[in-house]
Amino acid sequence: MDFESCLFRQGQTDGTRPGERPVKIRDITATPVTVPMEAPLRWSMGVEIGTTRTLIRLKTDEGLEGIGETYGGEPTGRAVEFAKPFLIGMDPTEARLVVNKLQSFRVSYESNIPLYVVAGIEMACWDVAGKMWGRPVASLLGGATRTEIPFAAYLFYRYKNENGIGGEDSAEAILDRCEALVERHGFKVVKLKGGVLPPQEELRTIKLLRERFPEPCLLRFDPNAAWSVETSVRLLPRMAEYDLEYGEDPTWNLEGMSLVRRDVPLPLATNMCVISFDQIPSAVRGWILEQSAAGGCVRDFPIRPRDA
């Protein structure tokens, strides 16, 4: 079977070929899903016993279904329900028009559709387009630039669960946890989620991690903006002595990040302190693009040519 025939078979069943007749959004639903943690995670904003995400299902008049995923909870579901009547009848393969429609509701706080909801709906649109054309979504976005994506080990200080699992509350305990994760999964990148123990103890944790995992293992540190500017300026250079790849969100807001950038010779990354693309150059040397927080692929296209 040639490729064109494959497109025809996967895209339409009524004698037309993909793209010959517009497909329309018939329904959009949101389903929250909560996944419990193995043990309670500790981070700068509290304790997490599970993570909640939302699956967004977009159905078309042709019977195709696209799946999107984003941050979870009832507010996400309410935002999807709010957006639905404005999207019914639109062509999901025209993702930019769908995103633009949703963006028009970001003027008033009373009818705000968060960017992470826009991202989940847009993801479902791309899924429909890929199924309609019988192509990977990466092809529709211009082609895949890599075939494998390395994962990083996320190290959290943890409380024990009811079965005694967890309880990492020291540098030594984190080191044991990291050794188990690397042995089990083969991680070559390790990120410590800090902002929990005294800063000096978290510095000691980075020291032990580097001694146990020499380069080329990459080390990252993220206190989720819990540190003051003064603490960041004092301790991040000392962490840099252990070949830290970057510090992520050491302190809060654009001004704080800029002050740290000025005095610390360590690349900084953020996905919570800098929230718009035009703020990036003045705030950080390195950054992480989180597709959901950015509002989807359409919104982050302008930065991809130089940063992808």
Backbone bond lengths (Angstrom), bond angles and torsions (degrees), N, CA, C in turn:
res aa  C-N    CA-C-N  psi(-1)  N-CA   C-N-CA  omega(-1)  CA-C   N-CA-C  phi
1 M - - - 1.460 - - 1.528 109.04 -
2 D 1.358 118.22 128.94 1.454 119.28 179.54 1.529 110.29 -78.03
3 F 1.348 114.95 169.47 1.461 120.35 -173.74 1.518 111.15 -64.46
4 E 1.340 117.23 -40.32 1.466 120.12 -178.69 1.524 110.63 -62.62
5 S 1.333 116.95 -39.32 1.456 119.96 177.96 1.516 110.70 -66.12
6 C 1.338 115.73 -36.26 1.459 119.45 178.01 1.521 110.36 -62.33
7 L 1.334 116.58 -41.98 1.456 119.74 176.93 1.511 111.01 -61.05
8 F 1.314 115.68 -42.49 1.446 120.69 -177.79 1.521 110.94 -62.23
9 R 1.346 116.48 -44.01 1.453 120.45 -177.13 1.531 111.35 -68.39
10 Q 1.337 117.40 -39.63 1.449 119.61 -176.88 1.517 112.68 -81.39
11 G 1.331 117.86 -23.74 1.447 119.50 -172.52 1.510 114.66 -89.77
12 Q 1.310 118.91 -49.45 1.456 121.09 -173.45 1.524 109.32 -135.07
13 T 1.308 116.29 157.24 1.460 120.63 178.50 1.526 111.38 -128.16
14 D 1.331 116.90 11.38 1.470 118.80 -175.28 1.515 112.34 -113.91
15 G 1.328 118.03 17.09 1.451 120.72 177.89 1.508 114.56 96.21
16 T 1.333 118.47 -7.99 1.454 120.84 175.67 1.513 109.54 -99.88
17 R 1.321 115.27 161.01 1.457 120.58 178.51 1.522 109.18 -99.76
18 P 1.331 116.64 158.80 1.461 119.77 179.61 1.519 111.13 -52.94
19 G 1.319 116.97 134.23 1.448 121.87 177.81 1.510 114.14 92.70
20 E 1.355 118.35 -15.11 1.453 120.48 -178.83 1.520 111.80 -76.58
21 R 1.319 117.83 -26.28 1.457 121.13 -179.43 1.521 108.94 -137.50
22 P 1.348 117.49 130.68 1.470 118.70 -177.31 1.520 111.87 -60.85
23 V 1.296 115.26 141.36 1.453 120.96 172.93 1.521 106.88 -98.27
24 K 1.321 117.20 148.11 1.456 120.62 -174.58 1.525 111.29 -124.28
25 I 1.325 114.84 145.35 1.461 120.76 174.86 1.527 108.73 -71.31
26 R 1.324 115.81 126.22 1.474 121.05 179.39 1.519 111.95 -103.41
27 D 1.342 116.78 -33.02 1.461 119.08 -177.65 1.531 109.47 -160.53
28 I 1.327 116.03 152.49 1.462 122.84 174.79 1.519 107.80 -137.40
29 T 1.318 116.46 129.34 1.462 120.66 178.18 1.523 110.11 -129.40
30 A 1.321 115.42 157.02 1.474 121.43 179.36 1.519 109.02 -126.71
31 T 1.327 116.21 131.38 1.467 121.93 -179.86 1.522 109.45 -126.04
32 P 1.335 118.75 113.17 1.466 120.18 177.29 1.521 111.23 -74.73
33 V 1.310 115.84 142.69 1.466 122.33 179.56 1.530 107.66 -133.33
34 T 1.321 116.91 124.39 1.458 121.26 179.13 1.523 109.79 -110.28
35 V 1.327 115.89 128.21 1.461 122.72 179.65 1.527 108.01 -112.95
36 P 1.326 118.62 119.70 1.467 120.20 -178.85 1.521 111.28 -72.41
37 M 1.325 115.46 148.22 1.454 121.12 175.14 1.532 110.15 -80.94
38 E 1.324 115.38 154.18 1.463 120.09 176.82 1.526 110.70 -60.96
39 A 1.334 115.57 -39.01 1.467 122.58 177.04 1.523 106.51 -149.35
40 P 1.324 118.47 154.15 1.467 120.78 -177.91 1.528 112.37 -60.33
41 L 1.340 115.72 126.07 1.456 121.33 -180.00 1.518 110.08 -88.69
42 R 1.320 115.76 139.53 1.464 121.73 176.47 1.529 108.87 -106.92
43 W 1.318 115.94 132.42 1.454 120.26 174.22 1.514 108.44 -147.51
44 S 1.330 117.30 -177.82 1.461 120.47 -168.95 1.518 113.21 -65.95
45 M 1.317 117.93 -18.23 1.461 120.61 -177.90 1.518 113.20 -106.91
46 G 1.320 117.14 10.18 1.448 118.67 175.65 1.511 113.26 135.34
47 V 1.328 115.25 -143.81 1.462 122.80 -176.58 1.526 108.78 -126.38
48 E 1.319 116.40 135.66 1.467 121.95 178.32 1.523 109.31 -115.00
49 I 1.325 116.29 123.84 1.459 120.06 175.77 1.519 111.71 -102.42
50 G 1.324 116.49 -5.97 1.455 121.60 178.38 1.514 109.26 -171.33
51 T 1.320 116.37 171.06 1.460 120.85 176.84 1.524 108.86 -126.32
52 T 1.313 116.13 135.48 1.463 121.91 -178.54 1.520 109.59 -111.75
53 R 1.298 115.79 127.19 1.459 122.89 176.25 1.527 108.33 -123.31
54 T 1.308 115.73 168.75 1.459 120.53 178.19 1.520 109.78 -125.63
55 L 1.323 116.11 128.44 1.464 122.23 172.81 1.529 108.19 -92.29
56 I 1.316 115.79 126.74 1.460 121.79 179.46 1.519 108.52 -107.63
57 R 1.324 115.66 122.40 1.469 121.40 -179.13 1.526 108.37 -110.19
58 L 1.323 114.85 122.36 1.460 122.01 -179.99 1.520 108.63 -112.31
59 K 1.319 117.39 121.32 1.465 122.37 -178.54 1.520 109.93 -110.49
60 T 1.344 114.98 142.54 1.459 120.45 -179.04 1.517 110.78 -110.34
61 D 1.330 115.18 168.16 1.460 120.53 178.11 1.522 112.09 -70.28
62 E 1.350 117.26 -11.05 1.458 121.36 177.79 1.527 112.04 -94.23
63 G 1.332 116.73 1.12 1.454 119.98 179.64 1.515 114.83 88.71
64 L 1.338 117.16 1.78 1.453 120.20 176.28 1.528 109.78 -77.65
65 E 1.322 115.87 151.65 1.454 120.73 178.72 1.515 109.37 -133.30
66 G 1.319 115.19 128.24 1.447 121.05 176.63 1.512 110.39 -108.93
67 I 1.321 116.20 143.28 1.463 121.93 -178.83 1.525 109.23 -114.58
68 G 1.332 115.65 130.13 1.452 122.53 173.51 1.513 109.27 -123.16
69 E 1.318 116.93 164.39 1.472 120.96 -178.06 1.512 108.72 -145.79
70 T 1.333 115.23 140.59 1.451 119.58 179.10 1.522 109.50 -158.10
71 Y 1.342 116.30 -171.62 1.447 120.20 179.71 1.523 110.38 -58.55
72 G 1.336 116.21 149.87 1.451 119.10 -170.18 1.501 115.30 -104.59
73 G 1.343 113.59 -174.49 1.446 121.33 177.33 1.510 112.70 109.49
74 E 1.328 114.98 167.29 1.452 121.13 -178.63 1.527 113.07 -60.96
75 P 1.347 120.03 -38.56 1.473 118.56 178.48 1.525 113.05 -57.23
76 T 1.328 117.24 -36.33 1.462 119.95 177.68 1.515 110.82 -63.30
77 G 1.339 116.20 -45.21 1.457 119.98 178.91 1.515 112.38 -61.51
78 R 1.336 116.77 -40.29 1.471 119.74 179.07 1.524 111.00 -65.47
79 A 1.348 116.57 -38.59 1.461 119.79 179.24 1.524 111.24 -66.45
80 V 1.336 117.21 -38.42 1.465 120.59 177.53 1.526 110.12 -64.77
81 E 1.328 116.94 -42.58 1.467 120.43 177.92 1.519 110.64 -62.66
82 F 1.319 116.82 -38.81 1.460 120.37 177.78 1.529 111.09 -62.95
83 A 1.334 115.73 -41.04 1.463 120.15 -176.05 1.521 112.95 -74.90
84 K 1.328 117.62 -27.69 1.464 121.98 -169.76 1.525 114.24 -52.60
85 P 1.332 120.40 -51.90 1.469 118.03 -175.53 1.519 114.11 -62.44
86 F 1.320 117.32 -22.57 1.456 120.30 179.98 1.523 112.04 -82.93
87 L 1.341 116.59 -15.09 1.465 120.72 -177.80 1.515 113.33 -104.75
88 I 1.336 117.23 -18.10 1.465 119.76 178.88 1.530 109.25 -58.50
89 G 1.330 115.45 129.39 1.459 121.30 -179.89 1.512 114.20 94.33
90 M 1.353 117.88 -12.59 1.462 119.77 176.97 1.524 110.48 -77.79
91 D 1.307 115.95 159.61 1.457 122.31 178.66 1.534 108.56 -87.33
92 P 1.332 119.33 113.74 1.468 120.36 -177.73 1.523 113.54 -68.31
93 T 1.338 117.96 -17.48 1.459 119.45 177.86 1.528 111.54 -76.16
94 E 1.316 117.34 -10.10 1.459 121.87 175.66 1.528 107.89 -101.05
95 A 1.334 115.02 70.57 1.464 121.22 -171.25 1.522 112.40 -60.62
96 R 1.320 117.27 -35.56 1.461 118.83 -178.77 1.525 110.97 -63.81
97 L 1.326 117.39 -39.82 1.462 119.98 179.06 1.526 111.10 -66.64
98 V 1.336 115.88 -37.03 1.466 119.75 177.36 1.520 110.08 -64.04
99 V 1.345 117.05 -46.21 1.466 120.89 179.52 1.521 110.30 -62.72
100 N 1.337 117.16 -43.14 1.461 119.80 179.63 1.521 111.78 -61.11
101 K 1.319 116.78 -38.73 1.468 120.62 177.17 1.519 110.04 -61.23
102 L 1.333 116.98 -45.73 1.463 120.65 -179.43 1.518 111.48 -67.58
103 Q 1.322 117.04 -34.34 1.457 120.39 179.86 1.529 112.14 -64.28
104 S 1.309 116.79 -27.27 1.467 119.87 -178.35 1.518 112.05 -66.37
105 F 1.339 117.49 -14.45 1.466 121.14 -179.77 1.526 112.33 -97.38
106 R 1.321 116.89 13.62 1.460 119.73 179.89 1.522 112.25 -97.07
107 V 1.336 117.10 11.85 1.460 120.86 -178.87 1.518 110.79 -81.58
108 S 1.317 116.79 -48.02 1.463 121.12 -176.97 1.522 110.31 -100.63
109 Y 1.342 115.49 134.56 1.465 118.36 178.94 1.522 111.43 -64.93
110 E 1.326 117.85 -21.61 1.455 120.47 -178.52 1.527 112.02 -74.06
111 S 1.309 117.62 -22.39 1.468 121.08 -178.09 1.523 110.94 -125.77
112 N 1.321 116.44 27.10 1.456 121.16 -176.16 1.522 112.17 -69.12
113 I 1.320 116.60 131.28 1.457 122.58 171.20 1.516 106.86 -106.43
114 P 1.333 118.50 108.87 1.470 120.65 -175.05 1.522 112.20 -57.57
115 L 1.324 115.64 152.97 1.457 120.34 -179.29 1.516 112.02 -60.08
116 Y 1.334 117.71 -34.26 1.462 118.28 -179.02 1.528 111.58 -67.76
117 V 1.342 117.28 -26.21 1.462 120.23 174.55 1.530 110.01 -74.34
118 V 1.330 116.14 -41.02 1.468 120.28 174.67 1.529 109.67 -56.52
119 A 1.326 116.28 -43.95 1.470 120.66 -178.37 1.520 111.40 -62.87
120 G 1.333 117.84 -41.74 1.460 120.23 -179.62 1.514 112.57 -65.89
121 I 1.333 116.45 -40.81 1.466 120.21 178.00 1.520 110.42 -67.26
122 E 1.320 116.13 -42.44 1.458 119.20 178.81 1.525 111.18 -61.73
123 M 1.334 116.75 -40.09 1.460 120.76 178.49 1.532 110.76 -58.45
124 A 1.325 115.93 -41.84 1.463 120.01 178.47 1.529 110.88 -64.51
125 C 1.335 116.56 -36.00 1.468 120.03 177.47 1.529 111.01 -63.26
126 W 1.339 116.15 -44.93 1.463 119.07 178.52 1.529 110.93 -62.95
127 D 1.320 116.75 -35.95 1.459 120.33 178.99 1.522 110.55 -63.35
128 V 1.322 116.81 -42.10 1.467 120.69 176.35 1.528 110.43 -61.47
129 A 1.339 115.93 -45.55 1.462 119.36 -178.51 1.522 111.48 -61.82
130 G 1.330 116.12 -41.60 1.462 118.91 178.78 1.517 112.01 -63.03
131 K 1.332 116.72 -42.50 1.463 120.18 178.85 1.521 111.15 -67.94
132 M 1.314 116.56 -37.23 1.459 120.33 -178.83 1.525 111.39 -64.54
133 W 1.337 115.66 -39.96 1.449 120.10 -177.00 1.529 112.75 -96.55
134 G 1.328 116.92 -3.20 1.455 119.39 179.55 1.509 113.49 65.75
135 R 1.336 116.08 34.76 1.453 121.27 -176.82 1.523 110.29 -130.21
136 P 1.345 117.98 149.94 1.468 119.56 171.06 1.524 109.88 -60.46
137 V 1.315 117.18 144.56 1.459 120.30 179.02 1.528 110.70 -58.54
138 A 1.336 117.50 -32.54 1.464 119.94 178.71 1.522 111.28 -56.99
139 S 1.323 117.14 -36.60 1.472 120.74 178.79 1.523 110.83 -65.55
140 L 1.329 116.16 -38.57 1.454 119.78 -179.69 1.526 111.59 -69.36
141 L 1.338 116.11 -24.83 1.467 120.80 -179.54 1.525 112.42 -90.89
142 G 1.338 116.85 3.54 1.453 119.65 177.37 1.508 114.90 116.46
143 G 1.332 117.31 -0.66 1.450 120.22 177.56 1.513 112.72 108.41
144 A 1.326 115.67 143.01 1.465 120.83 -179.85 1.521 110.08 -73.53
145 T 1.332 116.57 133.01 1.462 121.23 177.60 1.517 112.25 -92.58
146 R 1.338 117.04 -8.93 1.466 120.96 177.02 1.525 107.81 -153.21
147 T 1.317 116.01 155.46 1.464 120.85 179.92 1.520 112.05 -106.05
148 E 1.321 117.12 -12.67 1.453 121.29 177.40 1.523 109.68 -133.70
149 I 1.318 116.20 145.66 1.464 121.44 178.72 1.514 107.97 -123.66
150 P 1.327 117.83 114.22 1.471 119.64 179.46 1.519 110.99 -71.35
151 F 1.314 116.70 142.50 1.456 122.83 177.28 1.515 110.00 -100.98
152 A 1.323 115.53 150.18 1.465 121.28 176.64 1.516 109.50 -104.37
153 A 1.323 115.78 145.39 1.464 121.13 173.19 1.519 108.24 -78.46
154 Y 1.321 117.24 124.93 1.457 122.35 175.94 1.522 108.37 -96.02
155 L 1.315 115.58 119.04 1.458 120.78 -178.89 1.523 109.50 -104.62
156 F 1.310 115.95 116.76 1.463 122.23 177.24 1.524 109.52 -113.08
157 Y 1.311 116.18 141.80 1.461 119.15 162.06 1.519 106.17 -67.36
158 R 1.342 116.33 139.24 1.463 118.99 -173.74 1.527 111.22 -135.18
159 Y 1.338 114.64 153.31 1.456 120.87 166.10 1.528 108.21 -86.89
160 K 1.307 116.93 161.92 1.463 120.44 175.28 1.522 110.65 -76.85
161 N 1.343 115.22 146.39 1.456 118.53 172.62 1.525 109.40 -88.73
162 E 1.335 116.14 -174.40 1.459 119.95 -175.24 1.525 113.05 -66.51
163 N 1.347 116.07 -15.97 1.463 120.28 178.86 1.524 112.77 -101.01
164 G 1.315 116.39 6.86 1.464 119.65 178.29 1.507 114.85 86.07
165 I 1.344 118.18 4.75 1.458 121.52 177.84 1.519 108.89 -80.81
166 G 1.326 116.93 139.56 1.456 121.53 -179.46 1.517 110.64 102.06
167 G 1.335 115.38 -146.97 1.450 120.25 178.26 1.508 114.83 84.00
168 E 1.341 118.15 19.03 1.464 120.55 178.75 1.529 109.15 -73.52
169 D 1.326 116.84 104.52 1.464 121.10 -176.53 1.523 112.37 -130.30
170 S 1.332 116.64 22.31 1.461 121.32 178.61 1.520 109.11 -152.27
171 A 1.333 115.76 167.24 1.459 120.17 178.21 1.521 111.19 -60.78
172 E 1.341 116.63 -41.29 1.469 120.32 -179.04 1.523 111.73 -64.35
173 A 1.347 115.81 -39.89 1.464 119.40 -179.55 1.524 110.83 -67.44
174 I 1.328 117.27 -38.77 1.458 121.07 177.05 1.524 110.29 -64.36
175 L 1.324 116.88 -38.61 1.458 120.42 178.72 1.529 110.33 -62.49
176 D 1.323 117.70 -43.35 1.461 120.78 177.55 1.524 111.10 -62.07
177 R 1.326 115.92 -41.66 1.462 120.66 179.48 1.528 110.45 -62.95
178 C 1.326 116.55 -43.34 1.456 120.68 -179.51 1.524 110.85 -64.39
179 E 1.316 117.38 -42.23 1.460 120.27 178.96 1.522 110.61 -59.23
180 A 1.340 116.60 -39.84 1.466 119.60 179.91 1.520 111.13 -67.24
181 L 1.327 117.14 -40.41 1.465 120.48 -179.22 1.527 111.16 -67.60
182 V 1.329 116.36 -43.28 1.464 119.69 -179.40 1.523 110.38 -65.72
183 E 1.327 116.96 -40.89 1.462 120.06 179.28 1.525 111.09 -64.71
184 R 1.315 116.36 -37.42 1.466 120.30 -176.33 1.523 112.74 -78.37
185 H 1.348 116.48 -40.01 1.465 119.58 -171.20 1.529 114.02 -115.54
186 G 1.328 118.48 -11.53 1.454 120.06 178.31 1.516 115.07 75.10
187 F 1.321 117.78 27.77 1.465 120.43 -179.58 1.522 111.03 -60.20
188 K 1.339 114.40 143.03 1.465 121.20 174.64 1.523 111.47 -117.41
189 V 1.317 116.11 1.96 1.459 123.07 177.07 1.520 107.69 -132.61
190 V 1.327 117.18 133.33 1.455 122.28 -176.74 1.526 108.85 -129.79
191 K 1.327 116.46 128.44 1.467 120.82 176.01 1.515 109.74 -120.47
192 L 1.335 115.73 125.45 1.462 121.25 176.82 1.514 109.05 -93.73
193 K 1.322 116.34 124.70 1.458 122.11 175.21 1.520 108.30 -88.96
194 G 1.339 115.26 108.16 1.447 120.72 -174.55 1.512 113.35 -102.50
195 G 1.330 115.27 -150.59 1.447 120.35 -177.07 1.513 113.14 74.73
196 V 1.337 116.89 20.99 1.465 122.05 -175.70 1.522 111.01 -117.09
197 L 1.333 116.48 -57.69 1.458 121.98 179.31 1.537 109.75 -90.60
198 P 1.317 118.26 169.99 1.473 119.55 175.51 1.524 110.61 -53.04
199 P 1.320 117.76 140.35 1.465 120.63 -176.11 1.523 114.34 -51.75
200 Q 1.338 117.93 -37.63 1.455 119.81 179.81 1.523 111.52 -63.28
201 E 1.333 116.79 -35.46 1.467 120.08 178.34 1.520 110.78 -69.46
202 E 1.311 117.14 -35.72 1.461 119.80 177.79 1.525 110.74 -71.60
203 L 1.319 117.36 -33.18 1.468 120.31 171.95 1.524 110.11 -62.44
204 R 1.312 117.08 -43.33 1.468 120.75 179.10 1.532 110.54 -64.30
205 T 1.316 116.45 -33.37 1.468 119.76 177.26 1.519 110.77 -63.73
206 I 1.324 117.03 -44.30 1.463 120.99 177.43 1.531 110.08 -61.27
207 K 1.319 117.05 -41.47 1.467 121.39 179.38 1.522 111.13 -59.32
208 L 1.341 117.22 -47.21 1.463 120.49 -179.35 1.527 111.46 -67.20
209 L 1.329 116.78 -37.21 1.461 119.73 178.42 1.525 110.74 -62.51
210 R 1.338 117.00 -43.04 1.460 118.71 -179.28 1.526 111.04 -68.58
211 E 1.313 117.54 -37.56 1.460 119.71 178.70 1.520 111.03 -64.29
212 R 1.327 116.74 -35.79 1.463 120.31 -179.54 1.518 111.93 -82.34
213 F 1.332 117.44 -33.24 1.464 121.54 -177.43 1.526 109.33 -122.86
214 P 1.315 117.09 85.43 1.477 119.60 -179.89 1.517 111.31 -69.21
215 E 1.318 115.18 167.56 1.459 118.54 175.68 1.526 109.45 -59.07
216 P 1.342 118.74 146.42 1.460 127.26 19.49 1.531 115.78 -86.94
217 C 1.300 119.92 9.14 1.460 119.93 175.02 1.532 109.06 -60.59
218 L 1.325 116.99 129.95 1.458 121.90 -179.03 1.522 109.96 -93.43
219 L 1.330 116.16 137.91 1.462 122.12 177.65 1.519 109.77 -115.79
220 R 1.332 115.59 137.36 1.457 122.23 177.26 1.530 108.47 -131.28
221 F 1.327 115.70 156.04 1.462 120.19 -179.51 1.520 109.55 -136.45
222 D 1.346 116.07 133.22 1.463 120.89 -176.20 1.525 109.97 -141.96
223 P 1.362 117.55 101.83 1.461 119.64 176.61 1.527 113.82 -90.32
224 N 1.330 117.06 11.63 1.468 121.53 178.58 1.523 112.32 50.34
225 A 1.335 115.55 49.23 1.463 123.53 172.33 1.524 113.44 63.62
226 A 1.342 117.47 22.81 1.465 120.69 -178.39 1.528 112.52 -81.09
227 W 1.329 118.09 -22.40 1.455 120.65 -175.07 1.527 111.24 -84.91
228 S 1.309 115.80 149.32 1.458 120.80 171.23 1.520 109.22 -74.35
229 V 1.327 115.37 166.22 1.465 119.35 175.15 1.522 109.97 -58.98
230 E 1.325 116.45 -42.67 1.455 120.94 -177.80 1.530 111.62 -62.11
231 T 1.331 116.74 -45.22 1.465 120.19 178.55 1.525 110.75 -64.27
232 S 1.326 116.69 -40.46 1.467 120.45 179.39 1.522 111.11 -62.47
233 V 1.330 116.20 -45.24 1.462 120.56 -178.13 1.525 110.57 -67.27
234 R 1.313 116.93 -31.80 1.464 120.47 -177.82 1.523 112.43 -78.98
235 L 1.342 117.85 -38.99 1.466 120.01 -170.40 1.531 114.68 -102.81
236 L 1.320 118.51 -29.51 1.467 118.45 -178.79 1.523 112.52 -61.55
237 P 1.349 120.69 -39.64 1.476 118.51 175.21 1.519 112.65 -61.03
238 R 1.314 117.09 -32.36 1.467 119.57 177.92 1.525 110.08 -71.67
239 M 1.335 117.25 -36.13 1.467 119.46 174.55 1.515 110.69 -65.89
240 A 1.333 116.25 -34.68 1.465 120.14 179.93 1.517 111.66 -61.53
241 E 1.337 117.85 -24.45 1.461 120.99 177.32 1.525 111.83 -62.95
242 Y 1.331 116.38 -19.44 1.467 120.90 179.70 1.529 110.77 -101.25
243 D 1.340 114.47 26.51 1.473 121.41 174.74 1.523 111.56 56.71
244 L 1.320 115.99 48.72 1.457 121.18 174.75 1.521 108.78 -68.10
245 E 1.326 116.87 133.31 1.463 119.11 179.31 1.519 110.78 -67.09
246 Y 1.318 116.91 -45.46 1.460 121.58 175.35 1.523 110.20 -164.22
247 G 1.330 115.29 162.78 1.450 121.92 169.60 1.516 108.51 -107.76
248 E 1.314 116.00 130.09 1.463 120.29 -176.17 1.526 110.53 -106.75
249 D 1.313 116.24 126.53 1.463 122.86 176.15 1.527 112.57 44.95
250 P 1.322 118.12 57.42 1.456 118.40 179.73 1.525 113.20 -67.01
251 T 1.344 116.54 -33.98 1.462 119.68 -177.09 1.517 109.72 -139.44
252 W 1.327 115.45 175.34 1.464 119.39 -169.22 1.518 112.26 -94.44
253 N 1.285 117.45 147.94 1.466 132.53 170.68 1.531 113.61 64.95
254 L 1.313 113.60 168.31 1.460 121.23 -173.86 1.524 111.95 -61.83
255 E 1.325 116.81 -42.77 1.460 119.91 -179.75 1.525 111.15 -62.42
256 G 1.338 116.17 -45.56 1.449 119.33 179.79 1.514 112.40 -62.88
257 M 1.330 116.66 -44.92 1.462 119.70 178.97 1.529 111.12 -62.33
258 S 1.331 116.96 -38.22 1.464 120.33 179.84 1.519 111.14 -65.53
259 L 1.336 117.53 -39.15 1.457 121.00 178.50 1.528 110.92 -65.28
260 V 1.330 116.20 -39.45 1.462 119.54 177.83 1.521 109.99 -67.19
261 R 1.313 116.16 -42.31 1.465 119.46 179.13 1.529 110.93 -58.81
262 R 1.319 116.57 -39.62 1.459 120.87 -177.39 1.520 112.56 -62.08
263 D 1.337 116.86 -35.68 1.463 120.15 -170.82 1.525 114.52 -110.18
264 V 1.323 118.10 -3.63 1.469 120.00 -175.94 1.523 110.05 -119.28
265 P 1.339 118.87 121.54 1.466 121.96 -179.40 1.528 112.30 -84.25
266 L 1.326 116.08 47.33 1.457 121.49 -179.74 1.516 108.45 -128.81
267 P 1.331 119.09 133.38 1.463 119.56 176.21 1.525 110.97 -56.21
268 L 1.338 115.92 138.60 1.450 122.03 176.98 1.515 109.70 -112.10
269 A 1.312 115.51 148.47 1.461 121.55 175.61 1.521 107.80 -132.18
270 T 1.328 116.65 157.79 1.458 119.92 179.58 1.510 111.29 -153.56
271 N 1.318 116.02 148.40 1.460 120.76 164.60 1.525 110.16 -140.94
272 M 1.363 115.96 17.15 1.458 118.81 178.29 1.521 113.28 -139.41
273 C 1.317 118.18 -23.69 1.469 120.08 -178.66 1.519 112.48 -93.61
274 V 1.298 118.03 -28.78 1.462 122.79 177.41 1.519 107.07 -112.74
275 I 1.320 116.88 118.63 1.465 120.08 -168.04 1.524 113.86 -117.24
276 S 1.321 118.28 4.31 1.463 119.89 174.64 1.516 108.35 -141.78
277 F 1.323 116.21 151.38 1.454 121.11 -172.54 1.528 112.60 -62.48
278 D 1.341 118.34 -34.58 1.454 119.69 -176.51 1.523 112.69 -72.39
279 Q 1.333 118.05 -9.69 1.459 121.23 177.08 1.530 112.51 -86.89
280 I 1.311 117.43 -15.34 1.460 120.56 -170.47 1.529 113.74 -62.34
281 P 1.347 120.24 -50.28 1.469 118.60 -173.55 1.521 113.85 -57.96
282 S 1.326 118.19 -35.64 1.462 120.07 -176.15 1.516 112.98 -84.53
283 A 1.336 117.42 -7.39 1.457 119.40 -172.61 1.516 114.53 -110.70
284 V 1.336 118.67 -36.90 1.455 119.35 -170.29 1.523 111.35 -141.63
285 R 1.334 114.83 160.90 1.467 121.31 173.72 1.527 111.61 -98.00
286 G 1.316 116.44 -26.47 1.458 120.64 177.87 1.506 108.21 -139.00
287 W 1.316 117.52 152.81 1.446 118.00 -177.51 1.514 110.33 -152.83
288 I 1.336 114.16 162.34 1.449 122.27 -179.63 1.516 108.11 -114.10
289 L 1.315 116.96 129.40 1.454 120.33 176.12 1.512 109.23 -93.77
290 E 1.322 116.22 114.69 1.458 120.38 173.80 1.524 107.35 -101.07
291 Q 1.328 115.88 112.44 1.454 120.91 -169.60 1.515 113.01 -57.30
292 S 1.334 117.72 -39.27 1.460 119.91 -179.23 1.520 111.31 -66.77
293 A 1.334 116.88 -44.71 1.463 120.51 -178.97 1.521 111.46 -65.87
294 A 1.353 116.54 -31.95 1.460 120.29 -178.37 1.518 112.44 -75.89
295 G 1.319 117.73 -17.25 1.457 120.47 179.79 1.508 114.03 99.41
296 G 1.339 118.22 14.55 1.454 120.58 174.81 1.515 113.57 109.01
297 C 1.332 114.80 176.81 1.467 121.40 -176.00 1.519 112.13 -68.38
298 V 1.343 117.31 -39.41 1.458 120.40 -177.16 1.518 110.71 -60.34
299 R 1.332 117.27 -43.28 1.453 120.63 -177.61 1.524 112.13 -70.41
300 D 1.334 118.27 -30.02 1.467 117.95 -177.21 1.523 112.69 -94.80
301 F 1.348 118.91 2.69 1.463 120.18 175.46 1.528 113.37 -53.53
302 P 1.365 119.73 -42.24 1.471 118.77 -174.67 1.523 114.45 -59.81
303 I 1.328 119.01 -25.14 1.462 119.47 -176.95 1.512 112.55 -95.79
304 R 1.332 118.85 -11.68 1.451 120.80 -173.30 1.537 114.09 -65.74
305 P 1.341 120.25 -40.70 1.466 118.01 -175.45 1.513 113.65 -56.91
306 R 1.345 118.78 -34.10 1.456 118.72 -177.50 1.514 113.25 -98.66
307 D 1.340 118.04 -17.26 1.452 120.04 -172.35 1.519 113.95 -116.68
308 A 1.330 118.88 -10.02 1.460 120.56 -175.80 1.519 110.04 -69.55
